[in-house]
Amino acid sequence: MNAHVDLKTDRRDWVFDAVARIEADYNRSADTHLIRIDLPSAPGITLYLKDESSHPTGSLKHRLARSLFLYGLCNGWIGPGTTIVEASSGSTAVSEAYFAKLLGLRFIAVMPRRTSPAKIEAIAFYGGESHLVDDPKTVYTEAARLAADTGGFYIDQFTYAERATDWRGNNNIAESIFAQMAREPHPIPSWVVVGAGTGGTSATIGRYIRYRQLKTQLCIADPAGSVFHRHYNDRSVEEIERCASVIEGIGRPRVEKSFIPDLIDRMIVVDDNASLAAMHVISNRIARRCGGSTGTNIWACAQIIREMMARGEQGSIVTLLCDSGERYRSTYYDEDWLKQTMGCTRALQAELSSII
């Protein structure tokens, strides 16, 4: 009996120490910047980029990974020696590998084989292992199998993303955005535009908007090959054969449990060519390479800006700079890859440059 009590006490002490390590790591990190983009062709309308690439692991998913680890620890699912397993398109796995290393835990990422080499390298840098699969739709079952085989824990971002983060505040991304907007000419954004991979970010922002009784509307920019916009228009559509998109991190072949369509005011569907064109335009505008999902957001923002101009409206729009383009040197920023994989983006870039 005493030995059992001692083991429980040791485990609880380890969990307390693990939470303290994560909180200390957070305390060492500054908040991410909000970059203002003036729009000379759209007087009275201002675009802002929430730069999530400045997190220690370089993407928006750093916030999610921290929340998922704290959620698992405080629910008693993660303890000393627990192997952490995740299904991911890459960025979440990079951030989770970081936190697993912080706690001294083994980490295995189950990802599609087409995941960018830079993400696989980043996971390895933090001591994580990559388990690649040919069919992206099998990442869930393969992650669950590996967790069972290793006696580990499937951390499952696609289920827990919408509940692991405190949507009422606690410096979540929504609270951070609105606090940073407080001294701007239009402090309450007309729109916040984000993509959806798990749906966790849109759930957090949508709930926060309602909780704070704000007039801001929430738009999801979704790749044309994704299921989310189809489900938004027809709730009976819950899965498609595959997500035919090259934009990593957003868009899915199935509706994830963390995706909550009732919190969303609008969906804008974006073709991959448009996403990559917008990625290059905004990268040139801020003199820093952004990832493809940022381009998806920017293209949707441009559509909203055009509509606001046509109605004579003024206001602000906030979107996310999700991750750095350095992770996509061998794809989105490689001319040969673009020629072989995508159609012409030059005309789309010129079209967007007249707005952004």
N, C-alpha and C positions, 0 to 999 in steps of 0.2 A: 504493500500500500504506500509506504513512504517513498519507495523507489519510483512508483507511478506519479506521486505528487511532485517529486523532484524533477522528473522528466517534463511534466506540464509546466513547472516553474521555469525550467531552463528554456523551454520553447517560448514561453511568454516573454522572458527576458530577451531572447534573441529577436522576437518580433518588435519589442519596444526599441531595441537598438537599431533594427532595420528601418523602422519609421523615422527615428531620429536622424539616421544617415541621409534618408531621402529629403527630410525637411531641411537639414543643414545644407545639402546640395542646392535645394531651391533658394535658400537664403543667400547663397553665394552668387546667384544668377540675377542679373538685371532684367527688367521687363523688356519686351521687344518693342522696337520703334514703330511709330506710325508716320509713314512717309506721305507728304502732301504733294499731289500732282496737279498743278494749275493747268487749266484747259482754255487757252486763248480763243479757240473757236467756239467755246460754250460759256459765254459770260454768265457769272452767277452760279456756276456749277463747279464743284471741286471734287476730285477723286482722291481717295486716301488708300494707301497700301499698308496693311498690318504685316510687318516684316517678320514672319515666323521662321525665316531661315537663320536668324541670329541665335537661336537656341543652341545649347552645347552640342546637340546631335544634328543640327542643321535643318530642322523642319518643324512644321506644325505638330507633328505626331509626338514631339517631346512632351507636350502637355498631357496628351492622352496616355502615353506610356507611364508617366509618373502617377497619374490618377489610377490606372489599372493596377499598378503594383501596390499602391496604398489600399485600394479596394480589396485586393487579394489578401494582403497582410491582415487587415482589420476584420476580414471575414473568417480568418483562420485557415485559409486555403494555401497560403505560402508559409513555409517554415524553413528551418535550417536544413540544407541539403536538398530542397525541392528543385527538381528539374523543371524549368519553365519552357513551355512549348507554345508557339503562336503560328497562326495562319495569316499571311501578310502579302501585300504586293511589294513590300520592301521598306518603306520609310518607317512604319511603326516598328518593324523588327529591328531596325538600326537603333532606334531609341530604347526599345526594350532590352536589347543586348547591353546597352550602356548601364541601365539600372540593374540588370542581372549581375554585371561585373561589379558594380558598386556594393552589392550584397554578397558577392562570392558564390553565386549560383550558376549552374549550367544552364545554357540557353540554346534552344533549337528553333530556327525559323523555317517554316514550310512555305515555299514561295513558287510561283510559276517559273519555269526555266528561262523565260524571256526577261526576267527581272534584270535591270541594268547592272553590269559588272561592278560599277562603283558602289552600289548599295551592298552587294555581296561582300566586297572588300571592306566596307565600313563595318558590317556585322562581324567579320573576322577580326578586325582591328580591336573591337571590344570583347573579343574572346568567344563570340557566338558561333554556332554552326549553322550552315545553310543546307536544307534538305529540299531539293528542287524537284518539281513534278511537271510532267508534260501537259496535263489538262488542268487549267486554272480552277475548274470547278471542284477538283478533288482536294484542294488545300484544307478544307474543313475536316473531312473524314480522316485524312492522313495525319493532321495535327492531333486529332482526338486519339487515333491509334498509337501514335508515338508517345503521347502522354500516358496512355494506359500501359504500354510496353515498358516505359522507364519508371513507372510509379510516380510520374510527375504531375504537373498541373497545366492544363490547356487554358491559357489566360483569356482567350476568346474576345478580342476586341469587337468583333461584329455583333456580339450579344451585349457586352457590358459597357460599350462606349457611351451610350445615352444615360447611364445611371451612375457610372463611376465618378463623374465630375459633378460637383455641387453647382447646379445651374443658378442658384440664387445669388452667388457671389464667390467669396474665397479666392479672389483674383483669377477667376476663370477668364477665358478669352473675351467673353461678352462684357464683363465688368471692366476689363482693361481697355477695350475699345472705347466704351462710352466715357470712361474717366479721361482718356487722352483727348477725346473730342471736345471736352468741356469749354475750352477757350477759343474754339474755332468759330468762324462766322455763322456756320449752321451746325451747332453742336449736336443736334439730334438728327442723325442721318435719315435721308429719305428712304434709302435702301442699304441693306447689307447683303453682299453677294458672296456666296461660298459654293464650293463643290461638295459632293457627297461621296465618301468612300465607305465608311461605316454608317454615317448619318449622325454621329455623335456631336460634331461641331454644330450642325444645323439645329439639332435638338437643344443643345445648351443655349445657343443664341436665341432661338425661337421662344423658349421658356422664359429666358431673362427679359426679353422684350415685353412679354405679357405680365411678368411679375412686377416690372418697373413701370408698367402702364405707359409705354412709349408708342409713338405713332410710326416708328420705323417699320418698314416692310422687309420681309426676308425673301430673297430670291436664290434658288439653286441653279447653278450652271452645270449642266449634265452632258457628257459626251453623247453623240448621236447613237453610239452602239450600246449604251447602257440601258438597264431595265428601269431605273428610278423614275424617269419622266413618263414612261409608259404606265407604271403603277400609279403615278400621281393622277393621270388622266383616266385610268380604269383600274380600280382596286383589285379586280380579279386577275390582273396580270402580275404574277409574282416571280416568274423566272423566264429567262430566254436561253437559247441554246448556248450562246457565249456572248461576252461583252466584246464586240468587234471594235475596239479602240486601242490606239497605241499610247494613250495618255495614262501614265502610271499614277496610282494613288486615288483616283476617283473613277466613278462608274463601276457597276458590278453586274454579273449575270443573274443574280438573284436579289430579291429585296431583303436586306439585312434586318435583323430584329431591332437594331438601333435607329433605323430610319423611320421617322414619324412624320408622315405627309401632312397631317392636320396642322402642323406648326408652320407650314410653308405657304407663302402668299403667291408665289409664282415660280414656274420652272422655265428656263431658257435652254433649248437644245443647241449644242455647239458641235459643228463638224470638226474632225481632227485637224484638217488643213487650216481652219480658222483659228483653232487653239494655238497651233504652232506659229502661225503668222503673228498672232497677238503676243505670243511669248517673245518673239524677236523684237517686235515694236517696243514693248515695255522694257525689255532688257536694254535696248539702245537708249531709251528715255532716261533710265536711272543709272546707266553705265555699269550695270551689274547683271550677270546672267541669272535668269529665273527658270524654273521648271515648267513643264507643259501644263500642269493643272493651274498654274498662275495665268497662263495664256487663256485657258478656258474661262476663268473668272473675268479677265479683262475684256474678252469678246462680248460677254454678257453685259458687262458694265457699259460698253460702247453702245449697245442696243438701247439700254435704259436712258443713257445720256441723249441719244438722238430723239427719243420720245419726249423727254423732258424739255428739250429745246423746241420741239414742234408745238408743245403746249405752253411755251413761255414760262416754264417753271424754273425756279432756282432751288439750290439745296446741295447737299453733300451725299456722296456714295462711298461706302467703305467696302473694300474687299481684301483678300488675303494674298500675300506673297508666300506661297506654301513651302517652297524649298529652293535651294540653289540649283542653277543650271549646270554647275560643275559635275553633278551626278549623272548628267546626260551627255557628256562629251562625245561618247561613241555612238550616240543616236541623234537626238534633236539638234545638236550642234555640229554634226558631221555632214558635210555637203553630199557625200556619196550615199549615205544612209537616206537622206532626205529625197534625193533623186530616185532611189530605188523603191522607197516605201510610200512616199506621199506624192500628191499632185502639186501643181504650181501654187506657191504661197505668195509670190511677189505681188500679184494684183491685190490680194487680200491685205497684205501689209500696207500697200499704198492707200487702200480704202480706209483702213483703221487709222493711219497716220493723220488723216484729215480731222480726226476727232480727238485722239489721245496725244 
